[in-house]
Amino acid sequence: MSCFACGSRLKDPPRRSGHSMRSRSLSGIVDSLETEKRALSPDGERSGGSGACEFDRGRGFGRVYKGYLESGQVVAIKQLNREGVQGSREFLVECLMLIMLHHPNLVTLIGYCAEGEERLLVYEYMSQGSLEGHLFDVPPNKEPLDWNTRIKIALGAAKGLTYLHDTVNPPVIYRDLKSSNILLDDDFNPKLSDFGLAKLGPVGDNTHVLTRVMGTYGYCAPDYAMSGKLNVKSDVYSFGVVLLEIITGRQAVDFSKEFDEQKLIEWSRPFLNDRRRIIQLADPLLQGCFPRRALYKLAVIISLCLHGKPHLRPTMRDVTAALDHVASQPYISDANRKNYCSTPLPLPPNIPTWSH
């Protein structure tokens, strides 16, 4: 396969000192690479494939394969779609971002290949795949994520976004946060991946950058989708959607469900707005094994992240602090805590698609 042949000619990304991005040079480069306008659309086909293919992103900008370097290191090789200018821009933006950005909760770029029409990006291999694969349509023989692991993943993803928004200068707006872009290592430590849509945020007195609407249907902030005005609070909204997926085990958009349950935000709103019904948000696969207070706190965090007015959404730093507090009070299953996990919670009669 050609991607392995290019592996011997991989170019190592240059090392960078410090966390500040050189705003003038990089801003100019990234702004000039803005991709052509395209409508928001559902994600398309789910992950899958055969042979060497590990993930098929369907709607996305390429496929990801599992491969090996000469040293024996296992890597993920992303082969971008050959879509001319758009594919090249996507490749360059992602290369630039990952060369400049370094954080434990961002995927590491090992090298890249640009030869002829081939565009390959080589990353560290994340053995547990994406968060999406552990939340939705979990097969009976696969262990579902427990409560503490879900909180760990949410907290790590929040830390990655906080780094992009607060530490990097100028801030970086991720713009495509979703469960399929959160990858997990052996210990379920999360790392944000796929930076092809990332955009440098506003600087100085500017409150937003005006840009073409890009993203994934169901995760994109409605204010950004309607106006094209992008700021870090657009990422906060997307994080609220992902956090809602984490606690419910439901997809942001699922057209296989009944009409009134297809859009997660609309389905969840009555439960988020009624403290007596918040418990009904919990993923049935948790089987009642979670702290009730923590679920209430997460419902508040989600509601704030999904606020219709961007300026009233919290910062990712505040969200991270709140999740850190939730993580400090983990669910403990033992004889003294049987009241938390004795039998599965009764399922609400008005949600027939849930099952034990």
NORJOUR-V220651 format. One record per backbone hydrogen bond with DSSP energy under -0.5 kcal/mol. NH is the residue of the N-H (numbers start at 1). CO is the residue of the C=O. If there is no record, write none. Layout:
nh=NH co=CO
nh=NH co=CO
//
This chain:
nh=4 co=1
nh=5 co=1
nh=6 co=2
nh=7 co=3
nh=7 co=4
nh=8 co=4
nh=8 co=5
nh=9 co=6
nh=10 co=7
nh=11 co=112
nh=12 co=10
nh=21 co=169
nh=23 co=21
nh=26 co=22
nh=27 co=23
nh=28 co=24
nh=29 co=25
nh=30 co=26
nh=31 co=27
nh=32 co=28
nh=33 co=29
nh=33 co=30
nh=34 co=31
nh=38 co=213
nh=53 co=50
nh=54 co=64
nh=55 co=64
nh=57 co=55
nh=57 co=62
nh=59 co=43
nh=59 co=57
nh=60 co=57
nh=63 co=79
nh=64 co=55
nh=65 co=77
nh=66 co=52
nh=67 co=75
nh=69 co=73
nh=72 co=69
nh=75 co=67
nh=76 co=123
nh=77 co=65
nh=78 co=76
nh=78 co=121
nh=79 co=63
nh=79 co=77
nh=80 co=78
nh=80 co=119
nh=81 co=61
nh=83 co=81
nh=86 co=83
nh=88 co=84
nh=89 co=85
nh=90 co=86
nh=91 co=87
nh=92 co=88
nh=93 co=89
nh=94 co=90
nh=95 co=91
nh=96 co=92
nh=97 co=93
nh=98 co=94
nh=99 co=95
nh=100 co=96
nh=101 co=97
nh=106 co=103
nh=107 co=192
nh=110 co=108
nh=110 co=122
nh=111 co=122
nh=112 co=11
nh=113 co=120
nh=115 co=118
nh=118 co=115
nh=120 co=113
nh=121 co=78
nh=122 co=111
nh=123 co=76
nh=123 co=121
nh=124 co=108
nh=125 co=74
nh=127 co=125
nh=128 co=184
nh=129 co=126
nh=131 co=179
nh=131 co=182
nh=132 co=179
nh=133 co=130
nh=134 co=131
nh=135 co=131
nh=135 co=132
nh=136 co=132
nh=142 co=139
nh=145 co=134
nh=150 co=146
nh=151 co=147
nh=152 co=148
nh=153 co=149
nh=154 co=150
nh=155 co=151
nh=156 co=152
nh=157 co=153
nh=158 co=154
nh=159 co=155
nh=160 co=156
nh=161 co=157
nh=162 co=158
nh=163 co=159
nh=164 co=160
nh=165 co=161
nh=166 co=162
nh=167 co=162
nh=167 co=163
nh=168 co=163
nh=172 co=164
nh=173 co=171
nh=173 co=199
nh=174 co=172
nh=181 co=178
nh=182 co=179
nh=183 co=181
nh=183 co=191
nh=184 co=129
nh=185 co=189
nh=188 co=185
nh=191 co=183
nh=192 co=105
nh=193 co=181
nh=198 co=195
nh=199 co=173
nh=201 co=171
nh=206 co=203
nh=209 co=230
nh=211 co=209
nh=211 co=228
nh=217 co=41
nh=219 co=216
nh=220 co=216
nh=225 co=221
nh=226 co=222
nh=227 co=223
nh=228 co=224
nh=230 co=209
nh=230 co=228
nh=234 co=231
nh=235 co=231
nh=235 co=232
nh=236 co=232
nh=237 co=233
nh=238 co=234
nh=239 co=235
nh=240 co=236
nh=241 co=237
nh=242 co=238
nh=243 co=239
nh=244 co=240
nh=245 co=241
nh=246 co=242
nh=247 co=243
nh=248 co=244
nh=249 co=245
nh=254 co=262
nh=257 co=254
nh=261 co=258
nh=262 co=258
nh=262 co=259
nh=264 co=252
nh=264 co=262
nh=267 co=263
nh=268 co=264
nh=269 co=265
nh=270 co=266
nh=271 co=268
nh=272 co=268
nh=273 co=269
nh=274 co=271
nh=277 co=274
nh=278 co=274
nh=278 co=275
nh=280 co=277
nh=281 co=278
nh=282 co=279
nh=283 co=247
nh=286 co=283
nh=287 co=284
nh=289 co=286
nh=290 co=288
nh=295 co=291
nh=296 co=292
nh=297 co=293
nh=298 co=294
nh=299 co=295
nh=300 co=296
nh=301 co=297
nh=302 co=298
nh=303 co=299
nh=304 co=300
nh=305 co=301
nh=306 co=302
nh=307 co=304
nh=310 co=308
nh=312 co=309
nh=313 co=310
nh=319 co=315
nh=320 co=316
nh=321 co=317
nh=322 co=318
nh=323 co=319
nh=324 co=320
nh=325 co=321
nh=326 co=322
nh=327 co=323
nh=328 co=324
nh=329 co=326
nh=334 co=332
nh=337 co=334
nh=338 co=335
nh=340 co=337
nh=341 co=337
nh=342 co=343
nh=351 co=348
nh=354 co=351
//
